[in-house]
C-alpha cells in the first residue's frame, strides 16, 4: 500500500510539472496538497431521474401509455413533458402546479364534480 501512495505522489508531481505556468498558479492558489489530479470528472451524460428512479422520457411514456388521454393533442403532450421536466428538475413553478392539481382533484372529488374541458 505504501508503494502505491509513493507512486501516486510521483505521478502527481509529474503532472504538476508538465502543466502550464498559469495552471500551476491556479493549483498553488488552491493548494498543492488539496489538488487531486486523479479525481474523476463529472459525467455530463448523467441523466436526471425522479424519486422513482425514472427519467423524464420514461415518466412521460408511462403516463401516456397508462392514462390513455381521449383526445391527445400536441399541446397536451407538450404540457405533460413540460411539467415532467419541471418536477424532475425540482422547479418551484412546477411544484406549485403539481400541488394545485392534487388539491383541485381532491376538491372535485369532495364535491362530486368532474373536470370539464372547455373549448
C-alpha positions, 0 to 999 in steps of 0.5 A: 500500500505504501508503494502505491501512495509513493507512486501516486505522489510521483505521478502527481508531481509529474503532472504538476510539472508538465502543466502550464505556468498559469495552471500551476498558479491556479493549483498553488492558489488552491493548494498543492496538497488539496489538488487531486489530479486523479479525481474523476470528472463529472459525467455530463451524460448523467441523466436526471431521474425522479424519486422513482428512479425514472427519467423524464422520457420514461415518466412521460411514456408511462403516463401516456401509455397508462392514462390513455388521454381521449383526445391527445393533442400536441399541446397536451403532450407538450404540457405533460413533458413540460411539467415532467421536466419541471418536477424532475428538475425540482422547479418551484413553478412546477411544484406549485402546479403539481400541488394545485392539481392534487388539491383541485382533484381532491376538491372535485372529488369532495364535491362530486364534480368532474373536470370539464374541458372547455373549448 
